Protein backbone atom coordinates (compact mmCIF):
# COMPACT_ATOMS: atom_id res chain seq x y z
CA UNK A 1 0.00 0.00 0.00
CA UNK A 2 1.26 3.48 -0.84
CA UNK A 3 0.72 6.39 1.50
CA UNK A 4 -1.20 9.51 0.53
CA UNK A 5 1.91 11.63 0.05
CA UNK A 6 3.32 9.41 -2.70
CA UNK A 7 3.38 10.86 -6.20
CA UNK A 8 1.70 8.28 -8.38
CA UNK A 9 -0.54 7.52 -11.31
CA UNK A 10 -4.20 7.42 -10.28
CA UNK A 11 -5.71 6.07 -13.51
CA UNK A 12 -5.46 6.08 -17.29
CA UNK A 13 -7.97 8.66 -18.61
CA UNK A 14 -7.60 8.02 -22.33
CA UNK A 15 -5.28 6.78 -25.06
CA UNK A 16 -4.54 9.14 -27.93
CA UNK A 17 -3.72 7.99 -31.48
CA UNK A 18 -2.45 10.28 -34.21
CA UNK A 19 -4.42 9.51 -37.37
CA UNK A 20 -4.32 10.46 -41.04
CA UNK A 21 -8.01 11.26 -41.27
CA UNK A 22 -10.37 11.52 -38.30
CA UNK A 23 -13.46 10.74 -40.36
CA UNK A 24 -12.01 7.49 -41.70
CA UNK A 25 -10.81 6.39 -38.26
CA UNK A 26 -14.09 7.47 -36.64
CA UNK A 27 -15.99 5.27 -39.09
CA UNK A 28 -13.74 2.28 -38.42
CA UNK A 29 -13.79 2.46 -34.62
CA UNK A 30 -17.54 3.07 -34.37
CA UNK A 31 -18.68 0.60 -37.04
CA UNK A 32 -16.12 -2.18 -36.71
CA UNK A 33 -15.47 -2.00 -32.95
CA UNK A 34 -18.55 -0.48 -31.33
CA UNK A 35 -17.11 2.82 -30.05
CA UNK A 36 -19.44 5.81 -29.55
CA UNK A 37 -18.78 9.51 -30.14
CA UNK A 38 -18.10 11.70 -27.09
CA UNK A 39 -16.81 14.92 -28.67
CA UNK A 40 -15.29 16.41 -31.82
CA UNK A 41 -13.19 19.54 -31.31
CA UNK A 42 -10.40 21.41 -33.09
CA UNK A 43 -7.66 23.03 -31.01
CA UNK A 44 -4.73 25.27 -31.82
CA UNK A 45 -2.52 27.86 -30.18
CA UNK A 46 0.57 27.88 -28.02
CA UNK A 47 -0.72 25.57 -25.28
CA UNK A 48 -1.29 22.51 -27.47
CA UNK A 49 1.85 23.23 -29.50
CA UNK A 50 3.91 23.33 -26.29
CA UNK A 51 2.19 20.23 -24.91
CA UNK A 52 2.79 18.06 -27.99
CA UNK A 53 6.12 19.59 -29.02
CA UNK A 54 4.80 20.54 -32.49
CA UNK A 55 5.02 24.31 -33.20
CA UNK A 56 1.95 25.90 -34.78
CA UNK A 57 -0.15 22.74 -34.52
CA UNK A 58 -3.86 22.75 -35.37
CA UNK A 59 -5.33 19.46 -34.16
CA UNK A 60 -8.74 17.91 -34.61
CA UNK A 61 -9.46 15.63 -31.64
CA UNK A 62 -12.32 13.15 -31.85
CA UNK A 63 -12.99 11.44 -28.51
CA UNK A 64 -14.67 8.02 -28.62
CA UNK A 65 -15.90 5.81 -25.79
CA UNK A 66 -16.14 2.04 -25.48
CA UNK A 67 -17.71 0.99 -22.18
CA UNK A 68 -15.90 3.05 -19.54
CA UNK A 69 -12.79 3.72 -21.63
CA UNK A 70 -11.83 6.58 -23.97
CA UNK A 71 -9.62 6.97 -27.02
CA UNK A 72 -8.73 10.25 -28.72
CA UNK A 73 -8.20 10.34 -32.49
CA UNK A 74 -5.80 13.22 -33.20
CA UNK A 75 -5.48 14.58 -36.75
CA UNK A 76 -2.89 17.30 -37.37
CA UNK A 77 -4.69 19.46 -39.91
CA UNK A 78 -1.82 21.73 -40.97
CA UNK A 79 1.28 19.53 -40.57
CA UNK A 80 2.48 16.53 -42.57
CA UNK A 81 2.31 13.23 -40.69
CA UNK A 82 4.77 10.43 -41.46
CA UNK A 83 3.08 7.02 -41.90
CA UNK A 84 3.86 3.99 -39.78
CA UNK A 85 6.50 1.80 -41.49
CA UNK A 86 4.73 -0.88 -43.52
CA UNK A 87 7.11 -3.59 -42.33
CA UNK A 88 6.50 -2.95 -38.60
CA UNK A 89 6.55 -6.05 -36.42
CA UNK A 90 5.52 -6.78 -32.84
CA UNK A 91 9.10 -6.77 -31.55
CA UNK A 92 9.91 -3.31 -32.95
CA UNK A 93 10.26 -0.91 -30.04
CA UNK A 94 7.59 1.44 -31.37
CA UNK A 95 4.99 -1.35 -31.25
CA UNK A 96 1.97 -0.54 -29.08
CA UNK A 97 -1.50 -2.02 -29.16
CA UNK A 98 -4.87 -1.48 -27.51
CA UNK A 99 -6.54 -4.63 -26.16
CA UNK A 100 -10.29 -4.47 -26.80
CA UNK A 101 -12.31 -6.89 -24.68
CA UNK A 102 -15.04 -8.90 -26.42
CA UNK A 103 -17.88 -10.98 -25.02
CA UNK A 104 -17.70 -13.57 -27.84
CA UNK A 105 -14.45 -13.95 -29.76
CA UNK A 106 -15.83 -15.88 -32.72
CA UNK A 107 -18.66 -13.42 -33.35
CA UNK A 108 -16.42 -10.39 -32.83
CA UNK A 109 -13.78 -11.77 -35.20
CA UNK A 110 -16.39 -12.55 -37.86
CA UNK A 111 -17.82 -9.03 -37.54
CA UNK A 112 -14.37 -7.41 -37.72
CA UNK A 113 -13.42 -9.33 -40.86
CA UNK A 114 -16.06 -7.46 -42.86
CA UNK A 115 -14.18 -4.17 -42.35
CA UNK A 116 -10.89 -2.87 -43.80
CA UNK A 117 -8.27 -4.16 -41.38
CA UNK A 118 -4.93 -5.91 -41.81
CA UNK A 119 -4.55 -9.11 -39.74
CA UNK A 120 -1.38 -9.75 -37.76
CA UNK A 121 -2.47 -13.04 -36.19
CA UNK A 122 -3.22 -16.10 -38.32
CA UNK A 123 -6.61 -16.35 -36.56
CA UNK A 124 -7.85 -16.01 -32.95
CA UNK A 125 -5.44 -17.89 -30.68
CA UNK A 126 -6.01 -19.55 -27.29
CA UNK A 127 -3.22 -19.29 -24.71
CA UNK A 128 -2.34 -22.88 -23.64
CA UNK A 129 -2.79 -24.31 -20.14
CA UNK A 130 0.94 -24.25 -19.41
CA UNK A 131 0.79 -20.46 -19.07
CA UNK A 132 -0.65 -20.00 -15.57
CA UNK A 133 -1.24 -16.24 -15.85
CA UNK A 134 -3.04 -16.32 -19.22
CA UNK A 135 -4.30 -19.88 -19.79
CA UNK A 136 -7.55 -19.91 -21.72
CA UNK A 137 -7.35 -16.28 -22.83
CA UNK A 138 -8.22 -15.87 -26.53
CA UNK A 139 -6.66 -13.09 -28.61
CA UNK A 140 -6.38 -11.79 -32.16
CA UNK A 141 -4.05 -9.01 -33.31
CA UNK A 142 -4.68 -6.75 -36.30
CA UNK A 143 -4.09 -3.23 -37.66
CA UNK A 144 -6.52 -0.35 -38.12
CA UNK A 145 -6.63 1.63 -41.43
CA UNK A 146 -3.60 3.71 -40.36
CA UNK A 147 -1.55 0.69 -39.27
CA UNK A 148 -2.10 1.15 -35.52
CA UNK A 149 -1.89 -2.19 -33.76
CA UNK A 150 -5.01 -3.50 -32.02
CA UNK A 151 -6.01 -6.70 -30.25
CA UNK A 152 -9.31 -8.41 -29.59
CA UNK A 153 -9.16 -10.26 -26.27
CA UNK A 154 -11.56 -12.61 -24.49
CA UNK A 155 -11.10 -13.66 -20.86
CA UNK A 156 -12.26 -16.99 -19.39
CA UNK A 157 -14.11 -16.78 -16.05
CA UNK A 158 -10.95 -17.09 -13.94
CA UNK A 159 -8.94 -14.43 -15.81
CA UNK A 160 -9.12 -10.68 -16.27
CA UNK A 161 -10.82 -7.94 -14.29
CA UNK A 162 -14.21 -8.68 -12.69
CA UNK A 163 -15.86 -6.08 -14.93
CA UNK A 164 -15.34 -8.26 -18.01
CA UNK A 165 -17.38 -11.16 -16.68
CA UNK A 166 -21.07 -11.78 -17.17
CA UNK A 167 -21.83 -12.13 -13.47
CA UNK A 168 -20.66 -8.62 -12.58
CA UNK A 169 -23.00 -5.63 -12.62
CA UNK A 170 -20.58 -3.70 -14.84
CA UNK A 171 -20.43 -6.50 -17.40
CA UNK A 172 -24.20 -6.86 -17.54
CA UNK A 173 -24.48 -3.15 -18.27
CA UNK A 174 -21.72 -3.26 -20.90
CA UNK A 175 -23.06 -6.35 -22.64
CA UNK A 176 -26.47 -4.71 -22.84
CA UNK A 177 -24.97 -1.74 -24.67
CA UNK A 178 -22.12 -3.34 -26.64
CA UNK A 179 -22.95 -6.98 -27.14
CA UNK A 180 -19.59 -7.80 -28.71
CA UNK A 181 -17.15 -5.06 -27.73
CA UNK A 182 -16.98 -4.23 -24.02
CA UNK A 183 -14.07 -1.85 -23.39
CA UNK A 184 -10.28 -1.50 -23.28
CA UNK A 185 -8.35 -3.69 -20.86
CA UNK A 186 -4.80 -2.46 -21.48
CA UNK A 187 -2.29 -0.97 -23.84
CA UNK A 188 0.72 -3.19 -24.53
CA UNK A 189 4.10 -1.67 -25.44
CA UNK A 190 7.23 -3.39 -26.69
CA UNK A 191 10.29 -2.57 -24.60
CA UNK A 192 14.01 -3.25 -24.67
CA UNK A 193 14.54 -4.08 -20.99
CA UNK A 194 11.98 -5.04 -18.33
CA UNK A 195 13.91 -3.72 -15.33
CA UNK A 196 14.58 -0.40 -17.08
CA UNK A 197 10.89 0.03 -17.86
CA UNK A 198 9.84 -1.01 -14.35
CA UNK A 199 12.07 1.72 -12.94
CA UNK A 200 10.07 4.23 -14.99
CA UNK A 201 6.53 2.87 -14.59
CA UNK A 202 6.76 1.32 -11.12
CA UNK A 203 9.46 3.23 -9.25
CA UNK A 204 8.89 6.69 -10.72
CA UNK A 205 5.20 6.66 -11.67
CA UNK A 206 3.98 4.39 -8.88
CA UNK A 207 2.11 1.84 -11.02
CA UNK A 208 1.63 -1.58 -9.44
CA UNK A 209 2.78 -4.93 -10.86
CA UNK A 210 -0.35 -7.00 -11.54
CA UNK A 211 1.11 -10.16 -13.11
CA UNK A 212 4.07 -11.65 -14.97
CA UNK A 213 4.06 -14.33 -17.64
CA UNK A 214 6.12 -15.90 -20.42
CA UNK A 215 4.28 -16.42 -23.71
CA UNK A 216 5.91 -18.67 -26.30
CA UNK A 217 5.67 -21.64 -28.64
CA UNK A 218 3.40 -21.92 -31.65
CA UNK A 219 0.52 -19.92 -30.09
CA UNK A 220 2.63 -16.78 -29.72
CA UNK A 221 4.13 -17.28 -33.18
CA UNK A 222 0.65 -17.37 -34.69
CA UNK A 223 -0.54 -14.46 -32.56
CA UNK A 224 2.37 -12.14 -33.45
CA UNK A 225 3.23 -13.57 -36.88
CA UNK A 226 6.83 -13.84 -35.61
CA UNK A 227 8.67 -17.17 -36.02
CA UNK A 228 9.62 -18.69 -32.65
CA UNK A 229 8.17 -15.74 -30.71
CA UNK A 230 8.95 -15.77 -27.00
CA UNK A 231 7.97 -12.74 -24.94
CA UNK A 232 8.17 -11.85 -21.25
CA UNK A 233 5.06 -9.91 -20.25
CA UNK A 234 4.74 -7.70 -17.15
CA UNK A 235 1.27 -6.28 -16.51
CA UNK A 236 0.91 -3.01 -14.58
CA UNK A 237 -2.16 -1.29 -13.15
CA UNK A 238 -2.61 2.19 -11.70
CA UNK A 239 -3.76 2.81 -8.13
CA UNK A 240 -7.44 3.07 -9.10
CA UNK A 241 -7.30 -0.02 -11.36
CA UNK A 242 -8.99 0.32 -14.75
CA UNK A 243 -6.93 0.30 -17.97
CA UNK A 244 -3.45 -1.13 -17.50
CA UNK A 245 -0.11 -1.17 -19.32
CA UNK A 246 1.62 -4.37 -20.42
CA UNK A 247 5.38 -4.43 -20.99
CA UNK A 248 6.38 -6.77 -23.84
CA UNK A 249 10.04 -7.83 -23.63
CA UNK A 250 10.82 -10.06 -26.63
CA UNK A 251 13.42 -12.74 -25.95
CA UNK A 252 12.94 -14.41 -29.37
CA UNK A 253 13.47 -13.21 -32.06
CA UNK A 254 15.10 -10.53 -29.88
CA UNK A 255 14.71 -6.78 -29.86
CA UNK A 256 13.47 -5.14 -33.01
CA UNK A 257 14.26 -1.69 -34.31
CA UNK A 258 14.43 1.26 -31.90
CA UNK A 259 11.97 4.11 -32.19
CA UNK A 260 13.48 6.77 -34.51
CA UNK A 261 14.55 9.84 -32.54
CA UNK A 262 13.03 12.22 -35.10
CA UNK A 263 9.45 10.90 -34.76
CA UNK A 264 7.09 13.56 -33.45
CA UNK A 265 3.59 13.70 -31.96
CA UNK A 266 2.20 14.54 -35.41
CA UNK A 267 3.50 11.28 -36.92
CA UNK A 268 1.03 8.42 -37.28
CA UNK A 269 3.03 5.99 -35.12
CA UNK A 270 2.49 8.34 -32.17
CA UNK A 271 0.28 6.90 -29.42
CA UNK A 272 0.09 8.66 -26.07
CA UNK A 273 -1.18 7.09 -22.86
CA UNK A 274 -2.84 9.77 -20.75
CA UNK A 275 -2.09 9.23 -17.06
CA UNK A 276 -3.91 11.17 -14.34
CA UNK A 277 -1.46 11.87 -11.50
CA UNK A 278 -2.08 13.28 -8.05
CA UNK A 279 0.72 15.88 -8.04
CA UNK A 280 2.00 16.87 -11.48
CA UNK A 281 4.58 19.44 -10.35
CA UNK A 282 6.18 17.07 -7.86
CA UNK A 283 6.22 14.22 -10.39
CA UNK A 284 7.74 16.39 -13.13
CA UNK A 285 10.48 17.43 -10.71
CA UNK A 286 11.16 13.76 -9.89
CA UNK A 287 11.29 12.82 -13.58
CA UNK A 288 13.68 15.68 -14.40
CA UNK A 289 15.99 14.56 -11.61
CA UNK A 290 15.94 11.06 -13.11
CA UNK A 291 16.77 12.40 -16.59
CA UNK A 292 13.52 11.34 -18.22
CA UNK A 293 13.07 12.73 -21.74
CA UNK A 294 10.53 15.58 -21.98
CA UNK A 295 8.55 16.48 -25.10
CA UNK A 296 6.73 19.41 -23.50
CA UNK A 297 9.01 22.32 -22.66
CA UNK A 298 6.96 23.08 -19.55
CA UNK A 299 3.85 22.08 -17.62
CA UNK A 300 1.06 23.48 -19.79
CA UNK A 301 -1.95 24.98 -18.02
CA UNK A 302 -5.31 25.01 -19.82
CA UNK A 303 -8.07 27.50 -19.11
CA UNK A 304 -10.46 26.84 -22.01
CA UNK A 305 -13.54 24.72 -21.39
CA UNK A 306 -12.81 22.31 -24.26
CA UNK A 307 -9.78 20.80 -22.54
CA UNK A 308 -10.47 17.60 -20.56
CA UNK A 309 -7.69 18.47 -18.10
CA UNK A 310 -6.26 21.55 -16.40
CA UNK A 311 -2.53 20.80 -16.63
CA UNK A 312 -0.44 18.50 -18.78
CA UNK A 313 3.12 17.51 -19.66
CA UNK A 314 4.24 15.01 -22.32
CA UNK A 315 7.25 12.78 -21.60
CA UNK A 316 8.84 9.67 -23.12
CA UNK A 317 9.47 6.34 -21.43
CA UNK A 318 12.94 4.72 -21.79
CA UNK A 319 12.09 3.34 -25.25
CA UNK A 320 10.37 6.46 -26.57
CA UNK A 321 6.70 5.64 -25.92
CA UNK A 322 4.71 8.82 -25.24
CA UNK A 323 3.20 9.36 -21.79
CA UNK A 324 0.93 12.36 -21.24
CA UNK A 325 0.79 13.28 -17.56
CA UNK A 326 -2.30 15.27 -16.60
CA UNK A 327 -3.92 16.52 -13.42
CA UNK A 328 -7.33 17.67 -12.24
CA UNK A 329 -9.21 15.89 -14.99
CA UNK A 330 -12.60 17.46 -15.59
CA UNK A 331 -14.16 14.57 -17.49
C-alpha positions as CSV (number, residue, x, y, z in Angstrom):
1,X,0.0,0.0,0.0
2,X,1.3,3.5,-0.8
3,X,0.7,6.4,1.5
4,X,-1.2,9.5,0.5
5,X,1.9,11.6,0.0
6,X,3.3,9.4,-2.7
7,X,3.4,10.9,-6.2
8,X,1.7,8.3,-8.4
9,X,-0.5,7.5,-11.3
10,X,-4.2,7.4,-10.3
11,X,-5.7,6.1,-13.5
12,X,-5.5,6.1,-17.3
13,X,-8.0,8.7,-18.6
14,X,-7.6,8.0,-22.3
15,X,-5.3,6.8,-25.1
16,X,-4.5,9.1,-27.9
17,X,-3.7,8.0,-31.5
18,X,-2.4,10.3,-34.2
19,X,-4.4,9.5,-37.4
20,X,-4.3,10.5,-41.0
21,X,-8.0,11.3,-41.3
22,X,-10.4,11.5,-38.3
23,X,-13.5,10.7,-40.4
24,X,-12.0,7.5,-41.7
25,X,-10.8,6.4,-38.3
26,X,-14.1,7.5,-36.6
27,X,-16.0,5.3,-39.1
28,X,-13.7,2.3,-38.4
29,X,-13.8,2.5,-34.6
30,X,-17.5,3.1,-34.4
31,X,-18.7,0.6,-37.0
32,X,-16.1,-2.2,-36.7
33,X,-15.5,-2.0,-32.9
34,X,-18.6,-0.5,-31.3
35,X,-17.1,2.8,-30.1
36,X,-19.4,5.8,-29.6
37,X,-18.8,9.5,-30.1
38,X,-18.1,11.7,-27.1
39,X,-16.8,14.9,-28.7
40,X,-15.3,16.4,-31.8
41,X,-13.2,19.5,-31.3
42,X,-10.4,21.4,-33.1
43,X,-7.7,23.0,-31.0
44,X,-4.7,25.3,-31.8
45,X,-2.5,27.9,-30.2
46,X,0.6,27.9,-28.0
47,X,-0.7,25.6,-25.3
48,X,-1.3,22.5,-27.5
49,X,1.9,23.2,-29.5
50,X,3.9,23.3,-26.3
51,X,2.2,20.2,-24.9
52,X,2.8,18.1,-28.0
53,X,6.1,19.6,-29.0
54,X,4.8,20.5,-32.5
55,X,5.0,24.3,-33.2
56,X,2.0,25.9,-34.8
57,X,-0.1,22.7,-34.5
58,X,-3.9,22.7,-35.4
59,X,-5.3,19.5,-34.2
60,X,-8.7,17.9,-34.6
61,X,-9.5,15.6,-31.6
62,X,-12.3,13.1,-31.8
63,X,-13.0,11.4,-28.5
64,X,-14.7,8.0,-28.6
65,X,-15.9,5.8,-25.8
66,X,-16.1,2.0,-25.5
67,X,-17.7,1.0,-22.2
68,X,-15.9,3.0,-19.5
69,X,-12.8,3.7,-21.6
70,X,-11.8,6.6,-24.0
71,X,-9.6,7.0,-27.0
72,X,-8.7,10.3,-28.7
73,X,-8.2,10.3,-32.5
74,X,-5.8,13.2,-33.2
75,X,-5.5,14.6,-36.7
76,X,-2.9,17.3,-37.4
77,X,-4.7,19.5,-39.9
78,X,-1.8,21.7,-41.0
79,X,1.3,19.5,-40.6
80,X,2.5,16.5,-42.6
81,X,2.3,13.2,-40.7
82,X,4.8,10.4,-41.5
83,X,3.1,7.0,-41.9
84,X,3.9,4.0,-39.8
85,X,6.5,1.8,-41.5
86,X,4.7,-0.9,-43.5
87,X,7.1,-3.6,-42.3
88,X,6.5,-3.0,-38.6
89,X,6.5,-6.1,-36.4
90,X,5.5,-6.8,-32.8
91,X,9.1,-6.8,-31.5
92,X,9.9,-3.3,-33.0
93,X,10.3,-0.9,-30.0
94,X,7.6,1.4,-31.4
95,X,5.0,-1.4,-31.3
96,X,2.0,-0.5,-29.1
97,X,-1.5,-2.0,-29.2
98,X,-4.9,-1.5,-27.5
99,X,-6.5,-4.6,-26.2
100,X,-10.3,-4.5,-26.8
101,X,-12.3,-6.9,-24.7
102,X,-15.0,-8.9,-26.4
103,X,-17.9,-11.0,-25.0
104,X,-17.7,-13.6,-27.8
105,X,-14.5,-14.0,-29.8
106,X,-15.8,-15.9,-32.7
107,X,-18.7,-13.4,-33.3
108,X,-16.4,-10.4,-32.8
109,X,-13.8,-11.8,-35.2
110,X,-16.4,-12.6,-37.9
111,X,-17.8,-9.0,-37.5
112,X,-14.4,-7.4,-37.7
113,X,-13.4,-9.3,-40.9
114,X,-16.1,-7.5,-42.9
115,X,-14.2,-4.2,-42.4
116,X,-10.9,-2.9,-43.8
117,X,-8.3,-4.2,-41.4
118,X,-4.9,-5.9,-41.8
119,X,-4.6,-9.1,-39.7
120,X,-1.4,-9.8,-37.8
121,X,-2.5,-13.0,-36.2
122,X,-3.2,-16.1,-38.3
123,X,-6.6,-16.3,-36.6
124,X,-7.9,-16.0,-32.9
125,X,-5.4,-17.9,-30.7
126,X,-6.0,-19.6,-27.3
127,X,-3.2,-19.3,-24.7
128,X,-2.3,-22.9,-23.6
129,X,-2.8,-24.3,-20.1
130,X,0.9,-24.2,-19.4
131,X,0.8,-20.5,-19.1
132,X,-0.7,-20.0,-15.6
133,X,-1.2,-16.2,-15.8
134,X,-3.0,-16.3,-19.2
135,X,-4.3,-19.9,-19.8
136,X,-7.5,-19.9,-21.7
137,X,-7.3,-16.3,-22.8
138,X,-8.2,-15.9,-26.5
139,X,-6.7,-13.1,-28.6
140,X,-6.4,-11.8,-32.2
141,X,-4.1,-9.0,-33.3
142,X,-4.7,-6.7,-36.3
143,X,-4.1,-3.2,-37.7
144,X,-6.5,-0.4,-38.1
145,X,-6.6,1.6,-41.4
146,X,-3.6,3.7,-40.4
147,X,-1.6,0.7,-39.3
148,X,-2.1,1.2,-35.5
149,X,-1.9,-2.2,-33.8
150,X,-5.0,-3.5,-32.0
151,X,-6.0,-6.7,-30.3
152,X,-9.3,-8.4,-29.6
153,X,-9.2,-10.3,-26.3
154,X,-11.6,-12.6,-24.5
155,X,-11.1,-13.7,-20.9
156,X,-12.3,-17.0,-19.4
157,X,-14.1,-16.8,-16.1
158,X,-10.9,-17.1,-13.9
159,X,-8.9,-14.4,-15.8
160,X,-9.1,-10.7,-16.3
161,X,-10.8,-7.9,-14.3
162,X,-14.2,-8.7,-12.7
163,X,-15.9,-6.1,-14.9
164,X,-15.3,-8.3,-18.0
165,X,-17.4,-11.2,-16.7
166,X,-21.1,-11.8,-17.2
167,X,-21.8,-12.1,-13.5
168,X,-20.7,-8.6,-12.6
169,X,-23.0,-5.6,-12.6
170,X,-20.6,-3.7,-14.8
171,X,-20.4,-6.5,-17.4
172,X,-24.2,-6.9,-17.5
173,X,-24.5,-3.1,-18.3
174,X,-21.7,-3.3,-20.9
175,X,-23.1,-6.3,-22.6
176,X,-26.5,-4.7,-22.8
177,X,-25.0,-1.7,-24.7
178,X,-22.1,-3.3,-26.6
179,X,-22.9,-7.0,-27.1
180,X,-19.6,-7.8,-28.7
181,X,-17.1,-5.1,-27.7
182,X,-17.0,-4.2,-24.0
183,X,-14.1,-1.8,-23.4
184,X,-10.3,-1.5,-23.3
185,X,-8.3,-3.7,-20.9
186,X,-4.8,-2.5,-21.5
187,X,-2.3,-1.0,-23.8
188,X,0.7,-3.2,-24.5
189,X,4.1,-1.7,-25.4
190,X,7.2,-3.4,-26.7
191,X,10.3,-2.6,-24.6
192,X,14.0,-3.3,-24.7
193,X,14.5,-4.1,-21.0
194,X,12.0,-5.0,-18.3
195,X,13.9,-3.7,-15.3
196,X,14.6,-0.4,-17.1
197,X,10.9,0.0,-17.9
198,X,9.8,-1.0,-14.4
199,X,12.1,1.7,-12.9
200,X,10.1,4.2,-15.0
201,X,6.5,2.9,-14.6
202,X,6.8,1.3,-11.1
203,X,9.5,3.2,-9.3
204,X,8.9,6.7,-10.7
205,X,5.2,6.7,-11.7
206,X,4.0,4.4,-8.9
207,X,2.1,1.8,-11.0
208,X,1.6,-1.6,-9.4
209,X,2.8,-4.9,-10.9
210,X,-0.3,-7.0,-11.5
211,X,1.1,-10.2,-13.1
212,X,4.1,-11.6,-15.0
213,X,4.1,-14.3,-17.6
214,X,6.1,-15.9,-20.4
215,X,4.3,-16.4,-23.7
216,X,5.9,-18.7,-26.3
217,X,5.7,-21.6,-28.6
218,X,3.4,-21.9,-31.6
219,X,0.5,-19.9,-30.1
220,X,2.6,-16.8,-29.7
221,X,4.1,-17.3,-33.2
222,X,0.7,-17.4,-34.7
223,X,-0.5,-14.5,-32.6
224,X,2.4,-12.1,-33.5
225,X,3.2,-13.6,-36.9
226,X,6.8,-13.8,-35.6
227,X,8.7,-17.2,-36.0
228,X,9.6,-18.7,-32.7
229,X,8.2,-15.7,-30.7
230,X,8.9,-15.8,-27.0
231,X,8.0,-12.7,-24.9
232,X,8.2,-11.8,-21.3
233,X,5.1,-9.9,-20.2
234,X,4.7,-7.7,-17.2
235,X,1.3,-6.3,-16.5
236,X,0.9,-3.0,-14.6
237,X,-2.2,-1.3,-13.2
238,X,-2.6,2.2,-11.7
239,X,-3.8,2.8,-8.1
240,X,-7.4,3.1,-9.1
241,X,-7.3,0.0,-11.4
242,X,-9.0,0.3,-14.8
243,X,-6.9,0.3,-18.0
244,X,-3.5,-1.1,-17.5
245,X,-0.1,-1.2,-19.3
246,X,1.6,-4.4,-20.4
247,X,5.4,-4.4,-21.0
248,X,6.4,-6.8,-23.8
249,X,10.0,-7.8,-23.6
250,X,10.8,-10.1,-26.6
251,X,13.4,-12.7,-26.0
252,X,12.9,-14.4,-29.4
253,X,13.5,-13.2,-32.1
254,X,15.1,-10.5,-29.9
255,X,14.7,-6.8,-29.9
256,X,13.5,-5.1,-33.0
257,X,14.3,-1.7,-34.3
258,X,14.4,1.3,-31.9
259,X,12.0,4.1,-32.2
260,X,13.5,6.8,-34.5
261,X,14.5,9.8,-32.5
262,X,13.0,12.2,-35.1
263,X,9.5,10.9,-34.8
264,X,7.1,13.6,-33.4
265,X,3.6,13.7,-32.0
266,X,2.2,14.5,-35.4
267,X,3.5,11.3,-36.9
268,X,1.0,8.4,-37.3
269,X,3.0,6.0,-35.1
270,X,2.5,8.3,-32.2
271,X,0.3,6.9,-29.4
272,X,0.1,8.7,-26.1
273,X,-1.2,7.1,-22.9
274,X,-2.8,9.8,-20.7
275,X,-2.1,9.2,-17.1
276,X,-3.9,11.2,-14.3
277,X,-1.5,11.9,-11.5
278,X,-2.1,13.3,-8.1
279,X,0.7,15.9,-8.0
280,X,2.0,16.9,-11.5
281,X,4.6,19.4,-10.3
282,X,6.2,17.1,-7.9
283,X,6.2,14.2,-10.4
284,X,7.7,16.4,-13.1
285,X,10.5,17.4,-10.7
286,X,11.2,13.8,-9.9
287,X,11.3,12.8,-13.6
288,X,13.7,15.7,-14.4
289,X,16.0,14.6,-11.6
290,X,15.9,11.1,-13.1
291,X,16.8,12.4,-16.6
292,X,13.5,11.3,-18.2
293,X,13.1,12.7,-21.7
294,X,10.5,15.6,-22.0
295,X,8.6,16.5,-25.1
296,X,6.7,19.4,-23.5
297,X,9.0,22.3,-22.7
298,X,7.0,23.1,-19.6
299,X,3.8,22.1,-17.6
300,X,1.1,23.5,-19.8
301,X,-2.0,25.0,-18.0
302,X,-5.3,25.0,-19.8
303,X,-8.1,27.5,-19.1
304,X,-10.5,26.8,-22.0
305,X,-13.5,24.7,-21.4
306,X,-12.8,22.3,-24.3
307,X,-9.8,20.8,-22.5
308,X,-10.5,17.6,-20.6
309,X,-7.7,18.5,-18.1
310,X,-6.3,21.5,-16.4
311,X,-2.5,20.8,-16.6
312,X,-0.4,18.5,-18.8
313,X,3.1,17.5,-19.7
314,X,4.2,15.0,-22.3
315,X,7.2,12.8,-21.6
316,X,8.8,9.7,-23.1
317,X,9.5,6.3,-21.4
318,X,12.9,4.7,-21.8
319,X,12.1,3.3,-25.2
320,X,10.4,6.5,-26.6
321,X,6.7,5.6,-25.9
322,X,4.7,8.8,-25.2
323,X,3.2,9.4,-21.8
324,X,0.9,12.4,-21.2
325,X,0.8,13.3,-17.6
326,X,-2.3,15.3,-16.6
327,X,-3.9,16.5,-13.4
328,X,-7.3,17.7,-12.2
329,X,-9.2,15.9,-15.0
330,X,-12.6,17.5,-15.6
331,X,-14.2,14.6,-17.5
